[in-house]
Amino acid sequence: MTSPVPMLAFLDPQRLLILLAIPLLVAGYVFASRRKNRRGMRFTNTSMLAVVVPKQSQWRRHVAVALSLLSLITLTAAFARPKTEVEVPRERATIVVVLDASLSMQATDVAPTRLDAAKKAAVEFVASLPEKYNVSLVSMAGSASVLVPPTTAHDTVENAVGTIKLQDSTAIGEGIYAGLRALSQAPKDPANPDSVAPGAIVLLSDGSNTTGRAPEQAATDAKNAKVPVYTIAYGTENGYVDLDGKREPVPVDHDEMRSVAQISGGEYFAAATADQLKTVYQNIGSEVGYEKADREVTSRFAGYGLALAVLAALGAISLGARWP
C-alpha cells in the first residue's frame, strides 16, 4: 500500500551541513539575551525601564529570531535540492484480465449471477484503462485460454468478455500461466523496441483450485517474471448452485486468493456485491495505472523559506516601532 506520508530525500545532502550553524546561532542569541538582561538589572527606576524597553518587545524579538532561524533551515533544505516520491501515470503497460468461468460462477448471490456481474465490471474496467495500454483477456475454468492477446483495441476485449461461457472445474494456476503467456505476446514499443512495458495480471475467481498446476507455484513464477497478480475473491459465503438436482454450496475461497496475491507481489481484494467489485476494479486501475517517480521540490521549500523570511523581516520592523 501507498504510504500516506511522502518520503523526503535530498539530491545534495552534504549541503545540509550548513544546519550545524543553527545550534551556534541559538547559543549566541541566548548568551546575548542573558547578558542584556544582566545589564538591565542596573536600572533602579523600573518605570523608566518600561519606557525604554517596552514589555511586549521581548516576545516580539523572540518570534522574529525564531522566524529567522526557521527561514534559514528551510532555505538550507531548498539548497540541498529536496526530492520526494510521487505517482505519475504510466505511458505504457500490459494488463491481462483473467475471468473465472467455472460452474460456481452461476451462483445468484450476486445478481443476476456472479459471472454476469463480473463480465459487466470487467468491461467497465477495460474501458477505464489508458488508450496506450495493451489489454488481454483469459477465460479460466478447467483449463485456461487466451481469448484476446494483448492489444490496444480495447473494444475487442470488451466484446470478447461477452462470449465467455460456463465450464467445469477451476484451474487457477493455469489461469496465471495463461496470463504469463499472454504477456509474452505484448507488442513492442516502435519508438523503443528494447524496452519492456510493465505487466500485471488481474484475476477474478470465486473458488478453490480443483485441477491443473498449483496456484502457489504459478504465483511464484509470476513473481520471478516481475508480474504481480491482483486477485479478486468474488461472491459471498452463502452462494450455491444447483447441479444435477442437488444444491451445492460454493463459498468464496479467500485464503487461496490472498495467498496468490502475496506470493506474486500483487494485492488481494474481496468483493461481495457488484458495486464492491466496481470499486475494486477502480482501485486496481489506480494501482497499475501509476508508477513511483522522484520529483524535485526545491521551489516549494524555497517558497516556504521566503515566506518565513518576510515574516521575520516584519517582526524585526515591529521591534523599531512604538506601540501604544
Contacts in CASP RR format, 6 or more apart in sequence:
PFRMAT RR
TARGET T0000
AUTHOR 0000-0000-0000
METHOD contacts of the structure
MODEL  1
MTSPVPMLAFLDPQRLLILLAIPLLVAGYVFASRRKNRRGMRFTNTSMLA
VVVPKQSQWRRHVAVALSLLSLITLTAAFARPKTEVEVPRERATIVVVLD
ASLSMQATDVAPTRLDAAKKAAVEFVASLPEKYNVSLVSMAGSASVLVPP
TTAHDTVENAVGTIKLQDSTAIGEGIYAGLRALSQAPKDPANPDSVAPGA
IVLLSDGSNTTGRAPEQAATDAKNAKVPVYTIAYGTENGYVDLDGKREPV
PVDHDEMRSVAQISGGEYFAAATADQLKTVYQNIGSEVGYEKADREVTSR
FAGYGLALAVLAALGAISLGARWP
1 267 0 8 1.000
2 87 0 8 1.000
6 84 0 8 1.000
6 85 0 8 1.000
6 86 0 8 1.000
7 84 0 8 1.000
7 85 0 8 1.000
8 82 0 8 1.000
8 83 0 8 1.000
8 84 0 8 1.000
9 82 0 8 1.000
9 83 0 8 1.000
9 84 0 8 1.000
9 294 0 8 1.000
10 16 0 8 1.000
10 77 0 8 1.000
10 80 0 8 1.000
10 81 0 8 1.000
10 82 0 8 1.000
10 83 0 8 1.000
11 80 0 8 1.000
11 81 0 8 1.000
11 82 0 8 1.000
11 83 0 8 1.000
11 296 0 8 1.000
12 79 0 8 1.000
12 80 0 8 1.000
12 81 0 8 1.000
13 80 0 8 1.000
14 80 0 8 1.000
15 76 0 8 1.000
15 79 0 8 1.000
15 80 0 8 1.000
15 81 0 8 1.000
16 76 0 8 1.000
16 77 0 8 1.000
16 80 0 8 1.000
18 76 0 8 1.000
18 79 0 8 1.000
19 73 0 8 1.000
19 76 0 8 1.000
22 69 0 8 1.000
22 72 0 8 1.000
22 73 0 8 1.000
25 69 0 8 1.000
25 72 0 8 1.000
26 69 0 8 1.000
29 65 0 8 1.000
40 49 0 8 1.000
43 49 0 8 1.000
43 52 0 8 1.000
54 322 0 8 1.000
54 323 0 8 1.000
56 323 0 8 1.000
57 319 0 8 1.000
60 315 0 8 1.000
60 318 0 8 1.000
60 319 0 8 1.000
61 319 0 8 1.000
63 315 0 8 1.000
64 312 0 8 1.000
64 315 0 8 1.000
64 316 0 8 1.000
64 318 0 8 1.000
64 319 0 8 1.000
65 312 0 8 1.000
67 308 0 8 1.000
67 309 0 8 1.000
67 311 0 8 1.000
67 312 0 8 1.000
67 315 0 8 1.000
68 308 0 8 1.000
68 309 0 8 1.000
68 312 0 8 1.000
70 305 0 8 1.000
70 308 0 8 1.000
70 312 0 8 1.000
71 305 0 8 1.000
71 306 0 8 1.000
71 308 0 8 1.000
71 309 0 8 1.000
71 311 0 8 1.000
71 312 0 8 1.000
74 301 0 8 1.000
74 303 0 8 1.000
74 304 0 8 1.000
74 305 0 8 1.000
74 308 0 8 1.000
75 301 0 8 1.000
75 302 0 8 1.000
75 305 0 8 1.000
75 306 0 8 1.000
75 309 0 8 1.000
77 301 0 8 1.000
78 298 0 8 1.000
78 299 0 8 1.000
78 301 0 8 1.000
78 302 0 8 1.000
78 303 0 8 1.000
78 304 0 8 1.000
78 305 0 8 1.000
81 296 0 8 1.000
81 298 0 8 1.000
82 296 0 8 1.000
82 297 0 8 1.000
82 298 0 8 1.000
82 300 0 8 1.000
82 301 0 8 1.000
83 294 0 8 1.000
83 295 0 8 1.000
83 296 0 8 1.000
83 297 0 8 1.000
84 294 0 8 1.000
84 295 0 8 1.000
84 297 0 8 1.000
85 292 0 8 1.000
85 293 0 8 1.000
85 294 0 8 1.000
85 295 0 8 1.000
86 292 0 8 1.000
86 293 0 8 1.000
86 294 0 8 1.000
86 295 0 8 1.000
87 290 0 8 1.000
87 291 0 8 1.000
87 292 0 8 1.000
87 293 0 8 1.000
88 290 0 8 1.000
88 291 0 8 1.000
88 293 0 8 1.000
89 130 0 8 1.000
89 289 0 8 1.000
89 290 0 8 1.000
90 130 0 8 1.000
90 133 0 8 1.000
90 198 0 8 1.000
90 288 0 8 1.000
90 289 0 8 1.000
90 290 0 8 1.000
90 291 0 8 1.000
91 132 0 8 1.000
92 132 0 8 1.000
92 133 0 8 1.000
92 134 0 8 1.000
92 189 0 8 1.000
92 197 0 8 1.000
92 198 0 8 1.000
93 130 0 8 1.000
93 133 0 8 1.000
93 134 0 8 1.000
93 197 0 8 1.000
93 198 0 8 1.000
93 199 0 8 1.000
93 200 0 8 1.000
93 288 0 8 1.000
93 289 0 8 1.000
94 133 0 8 1.000
94 134 0 8 1.000
94 135 0 8 1.000
94 136 0 8 1.000
94 150 0 8 1.000
94 183 0 8 1.000
94 186 0 8 1.000
94 197 0 8 1.000
94 198 0 8 1.000
94 199 0 8 1.000
94 200 0 8 1.000
95 129 0 8 1.000
95 133 0 8 1.000
95 134 0 8 1.000
95 135 0 8 1.000
95 136 0 8 1.000
95 199 0 8 1.000
95 200 0 8 1.000
95 201 0 8 1.000
95 202 0 8 1.000
95 288 0 8 1.000
96 135 0 8 1.000
96 136 0 8 1.000
96 137 0 8 1.000
96 138 0 8 1.000
96 150 0 8 1.000
96 179 0 8 1.000
96 182 0 8 1.000
96 183 0 8 1.000
96 199 0 8 1.000
96 200 0 8 1.000
96 201 0 8 1.000
96 202 0 8 1.000
97 122 0 8 1.000
97 125 0 8 1.000
97 126 0 8 1.000
97 135 0 8 1.000
97 136 0 8 1.000
97 137 0 8 1.000
97 138 0 8 1.000
97 157 0 8 1.000
97 161 0 8 1.000
97 202 0 8 1.000
97 204 0 8 1.000
98 138 0 8 1.000
98 140 0 8 1.000
98 144 0 8 1.000
98 175 0 8 1.000
98 176 0 8 1.000
98 178 0 8 1.000
98 179 0 8 1.000
98 201 0 8 1.000
98 202 0 8 1.000
98 203 0 8 1.000
98 204 0 8 1.000
98 205 0 8 1.000
99 115 0 8 1.000
99 118 0 8 1.000
99 119 0 8 1.000
99 122 0 8 1.000
99 137 0 8 1.000
99 138 0 8 1.000
99 139 0 8 1.000
99 140 0 8 1.000
99 161 0 8 1.000
99 164 0 8 1.000
99 204 0 8 1.000
100 115 0 8 1.000
100 118 0 8 1.000
100 140 0 8 1.000
100 141 0 8 1.000
100 170 0 8 1.000
100 172 0 8 1.000
100 203 0 8 1.000
100 204 0 8 1.000
100 205 0 8 1.000
100 206 0 8 1.000
100 207 0 8 1.000
100 234 0 8 1.000
101 115 0 8 1.000
101 139 0 8 1.000
101 140 0 8 1.000
101 141 0 8 1.000
101 164 0 8 1.000
101 165 0 8 1.000
101 166 0 8 1.000
101 167 0 8 1.000
102 140 0 8 1.000
102 141 0 8 1.000
102 142 0 8 1.000
102 166 0 8 1.000
102 167 0 8 1.000
102 168 0 8 1.000
102 169 0 8 1.000
102 170 0 8 1.000
102 205 0 8 1.000
102 206 0 8 1.000
102 207 0 8 1.000
102 210 0 8 1.000
103 141 0 8 1.000
103 166 0 8 1.000
103 167 0 8 1.000
103 168 0 8 1.000
103 241 0 8 1.000
103 243 0 8 1.000
104 114 0 8 1.000
104 170 0 8 1.000
104 206 0 8 1.000
104 207 0 8 1.000
104 241 0 8 1.000
104 250 0 8 1.000
105 113 0 8 1.000
105 114 0 8 1.000
105 115 0 8 1.000
105 118 0 8 1.000
105 166 0 8 1.000
105 206 0 8 1.000
106 113 0 8 1.000
106 114 0 8 1.000
106 115 0 8 1.000
106 166 0 8 1.000
106 241 0 8 1.000
107 113 0 8 1.000
107 114 0 8 1.000
107 206 0 8 1.000
107 235 0 8 1.000
107 239 0 8 1.000
107 240 0 8 1.000
107 241 0 8 1.000
107 250 0 8 1.000
108 114 0 8 1.000
108 239 0 8 1.000
109 235 0 8 1.000
109 236 0 8 1.000
109 238 0 8 1.000
109 239 0 8 1.000
109 240 0 8 1.000
110 117 0 8 1.000
110 234 0 8 1.000
110 235 0 8 1.000
110 236 0 8 1.000
110 272 0 8 1.000
110 273 0 8 1.000
110 274 0 8 1.000
110 277 0 8 1.000
111 117 0 8 1.000
111 274 0 8 1.000
114 206 0 8 1.000
114 234 0 8 1.000
114 235 0 8 1.000
115 164 0 8 1.000
115 166 0 8 1.000
117 274 0 8 1.000
117 277 0 8 1.000
118 204 0 8 1.000
118 234 0 8 1.000
118 277 0 8 1.000
119 161 0 8 1.000
119 162 0 8 1.000
119 164 0 8 1.000
120 274 0 8 1.000
121 274 0 8 1.000
121 277 0 8 1.000
121 278 0 8 1.000
121 281 0 8 1.000
122 161 0 8 1.000
122 204 0 8 1.000
122 281 0 8 1.000
123 158 0 8 1.000
123 161 0 8 1.000
123 162 0 8 1.000
124 278 0 8 1.000
124 281 0 8 1.000
125 202 0 8 1.000
125 281 0 8 1.000
125 282 0 8 1.000
125 284 0 8 1.000
125 285 0 8 1.000
126 135 0 8 1.000
126 154 0 8 1.000
126 157 0 8 1.000
126 158 0 8 1.000
126 161 0 8 1.000
127 154 0 8 1.000
127 158 0 8 1.000
128 281 0 8 1.000
128 282 0 8 1.000
128 285 0 8 1.000
129 135 0 8 1.000
129 154 0 8 1.000
129 285 0 8 1.000
129 289 0 8 1.000
130 289 0 8 1.000
131 152 0 8 1.000
131 154 0 8 1.000
132 152 0 8 1.000
133 152 0 8 1.000
133 154 0 8 1.000
133 289 0 8 1.000
134 150 0 8 1.000
134 151 0 8 1.000
134 152 0 8 1.000
134 186 0 8 1.000
134 187 0 8 1.000
134 197 0 8 1.000
135 148 0 8 1.000
135 150 0 8 1.000
135 151 0 8 1.000
135 152 0 8 1.000
135 154 0 8 1.000
135 157 0 8 1.000
136 146 0 8 1.000
136 148 0 8 1.000
136 149 0 8 1.000
136 150 0 8 1.000
136 151 0 8 1.000
136 157 0 8 1.000
136 179 0 8 1.000
136 182 0 8 1.000
136 183 0 8 1.000
136 185 0 8 1.000
136 186 0 8 1.000
137 146 0 8 1.000
137 147 0 8 1.000
137 148 0 8 1.000
137 157 0 8 1.000
137 160 0 8 1.000
137 161 0 8 1.000
138 144 0 8 1.000
138 145 0 8 1.000
138 146 0 8 1.000
138 147 0 8 1.000
138 175 0 8 1.000
138 178 0 8 1.000
138 179 0 8 1.000
138 182 0 8 1.000
139 145 0 8 1.000
139 147 0 8 1.000
139 164 0 8 1.000
140 170 0 8 1.000
140 171 0 8 1.000
140 172 0 8 1.000
140 174 0 8 1.000
140 175 0 8 1.000
140 178 0 8 1.000
140 203 0 8 1.000
140 205 0 8 1.000
141 166 0 8 1.000
141 167 0 8 1.000
141 168 0 8 1.000
141 169 0 8 1.000
141 170 0 8 1.000
141 171 0 8 1.000
142 167 0 8 1.000
142 168 0 8 1.000
142 169 0 8 1.000
142 170 0 8 1.000
142 171 0 8 1.000
142 174 0 8 1.000
142 210 0 8 1.000
142 211 0 8 1.000
142 212 0 8 1.000
143 171 0 8 1.000
143 174 0 8 1.000
144 171 0 8 1.000
144 173 0 8 1.000
144 174 0 8 1.000
144 175 0 8 1.000
144 177 0 8 1.000
144 178 0 8 1.000
144 179 0 8 1.000
145 178 0 8 1.000
146 178 0 8 1.000
146 179 0 8 1.000
146 181 0 8 1.000
146 182 0 8 1.000
146 185 0 8 1.000
147 160 0 8 1.000
147 163 0 8 1.000
147 164 0 8 1.000
148 156 0 8 1.000
148 157 0 8 1.000
148 160 0 8 1.000
149 182 0 8 1.000
149 185 0 8 1.000
150 182 0 8 1.000
150 183 0 8 1.000
150 185 0 8 1.000
150 186 0 8 1.000
150 187 0 8 1.000
151 157 0 8 1.000
169 210 0 8 1.000
169 211 0 8 1.000
170 205 0 8 1.000
170 207 0 8 1.000
170 208 0 8 1.000
170 209 0 8 1.000
170 210 0 8 1.000
170 211 0 8 1.000
171 209 0 8 1.000
171 210 0 8 1.000
171 211 0 8 1.000
171 212 0 8 1.000
171 213 0 8 1.000
172 203 0 8 1.000
172 205 0 8 1.000
172 207 0 8 1.000
172 208 0 8 1.000
172 209 0 8 1.000
172 215 0 8 1.000
172 218 0 8 1.000
172 256 0 8 1.000
172 260 0 8 1.000
173 209 0 8 1.000
173 212 0 8 1.000
173 213 0 8 1.000
173 214 0 8 1.000
173 215 0 8 1.000
173 217 0 8 1.000
173 218 0 8 1.000
174 211 0 8 1.000
174 212 0 8 1.000
174 213 0 8 1.000
174 218 0 8 1.000
175 203 0 8 1.000
175 218 0 8 1.000
176 201 0 8 1.000
176 203 0 8 1.000
176 215 0 8 1.000
176 218 0 8 1.000
176 219 0 8 1.000
176 221 0 8 1.000
176 222 0 8 1.000
176 229 0 8 1.000
176 260 0 8 1.000
176 264 0 8 1.000
177 213 0 8 1.000
177 218 0 8 1.000
177 221 0 8 1.000
179 201 0 8 1.000
180 201 0 8 1.000
180 218 0 8 1.000
180 221 0 8 1.000
180 222 0 8 1.000
180 225 0 8 1.000
180 227 0 8 1.000
183 199 0 8 1.000
183 201 0 8 1.000
183 225 0 8 1.000
183 227 0 8 1.000
186 197 0 8 1.000
186 199 0 8 1.000
188 195 0 8 1.000
189 195 0 8 1.000
189 197 0 8 1.000
198 226 0 8 1.000
198 288 0 8 1.000
198 291 0 8 1.000
199 227 0 8 1.000
199 228 0 8 1.000
199 288 0 8 1.000
200 227 0 8 1.000
200 228 0 8 1.000
200 229 0 8 1.000
200 230 0 8 1.000
200 266 0 8 1.000
200 288 0 8 1.000
201 222 0 8 1.000
201 227 0 8 1.000
201 228 0 8 1.000
201 229 0 8 1.000
201 230 0 8 1.000
201 264 0 8 1.000
202 229 0 8 1.000
202 230 0 8 1.000
202 232 0 8 1.000
202 281 0 8 1.000
202 284 0 8 1.000
202 288 0 8 1.000
203 229 0 8 1.000
203 230 0 8 1.000
203 231 0 8 1.000
203 232 0 8 1.000
203 257 0 8 1.000
203 260 0 8 1.000
204 231 0 8 1.000
204 232 0 8 1.000
204 234 0 8 1.000
204 277 0 8 1.000
205 231 0 8 1.000
205 232 0 8 1.000
205 233 0 8 1.000
205 234 0 8 1.000
205 253 0 8 1.000
205 256 0 8 1.000
205 257 0 8 1.000
206 233 0 8 1.000
206 234 0 8 1.000
206 235 0 8 1.000
206 250 0 8 1.000
206 252 0 8 1.000
206 253 0 8 1.000
207 233 0 8 1.000
207 250 0 8 1.000
207 252 0 8 1.000
207 253 0 8 1.000
207 256 0 8 1.000
208 253 0 8 1.000
208 256 0 8 1.000
209 215 0 8 1.000
209 256 0 8 1.000
215 256 0 8 1.000
215 259 0 8 1.000
215 260 0 8 1.000
216 259 0 8 1.000
216 260 0 8 1.000
216 263 0 8 1.000
218 260 0 8 1.000
219 229 0 8 1.000
219 259 0 8 1.000
219 260 0 8 1.000
219 261 0 8 1.000
219 263 0 8 1.000
219 264 0 8 1.000
220 263 0 8 1.000
220 264 0 8 1.000
222 228 0 8 1.000
222 229 0 8 1.000
222 264 0 8 1.000
223 263 0 8 1.000
223 264 0 8 1.000
223 265 0 8 1.000
227 264 0 8 1.000
228 261 0 8 1.000
228 264 0 8 1.000
228 265 0 8 1.000
228 266 0 8 1.000
228 267 0 8 1.000
229 260 0 8 1.000
229 261 0 8 1.000
229 264 0 8 1.000
229 265 0 8 1.000
229 266 0 8 1.000
230 261 0 8 1.000
230 266 0 8 1.000
230 267 0 8 1.000
230 268 0 8 1.000
230 269 0 8 1.000
230 284 0 8 1.000
230 287 0 8 1.000
230 288 0 8 1.000
231 257 0 8 1.000
231 258 0 8 1.000
231 260 0 8 1.000
231 261 0 8 1.000
231 266 0 8 1.000
231 267 0 8 1.000
231 268 0 8 1.000
231 269 0 8 1.000
232 257 0 8 1.000
232 269 0 8 1.000
232 270 0 8 1.000
232 271 0 8 1.000
232 277 0 8 1.000
232 280 0 8 1.000
232 284 0 8 1.000
233 252 0 8 1.000
233 253 0 8 1.000
233 254 0 8 1.000
233 256 0 8 1.000
233 257 0 8 1.000
233 258 0 8 1.000
233 268 0 8 1.000
233 269 0 8 1.000
233 270 0 8 1.000
233 271 0 8 1.000
234 252 0 8 1.000
234 270 0 8 1.000
234 271 0 8 1.000
234 272 0 8 1.000
234 277 0 8 1.000
235 252 0 8 1.000
235 271 0 8 1.000
235 272 0 8 1.000
236 251 0 8 1.000
236 252 0 8 1.000
236 272 0 8 1.000
237 251 0 8 1.000
237 252 0 8 1.000
238 249 0 8 1.000
238 251 0 8 1.000
239 249 0 8 1.000
239 250 0 8 1.000
239 251 0 8 1.000
240 247 0 8 1.000
240 248 0 8 1.000
240 249 0 8 1.000
240 250 0 8 1.000
241 247 0 8 1.000
241 248 0 8 1.000
241 250 0 8 1.000
242 248 0 8 1.000
252 270 0 8 1.000
254 268 0 8 1.000
254 270 0 8 1.000
257 268 0 8 1.000
257 270 0 8 1.000
258 268 0 8 1.000
260 268 0 8 1.000
261 267 0 8 1.000
261 268 0 8 1.000
262 268 0 8 1.000
267 284 0 8 1.000
267 287 0 8 1.000
269 280 0 8 1.000
269 283 0 8 1.000
269 284 0 8 1.000
270 276 0 8 1.000
270 280 0 8 1.000
271 277 0 8 1.000
271 279 0 8 1.000
271 280 0 8 1.000
END
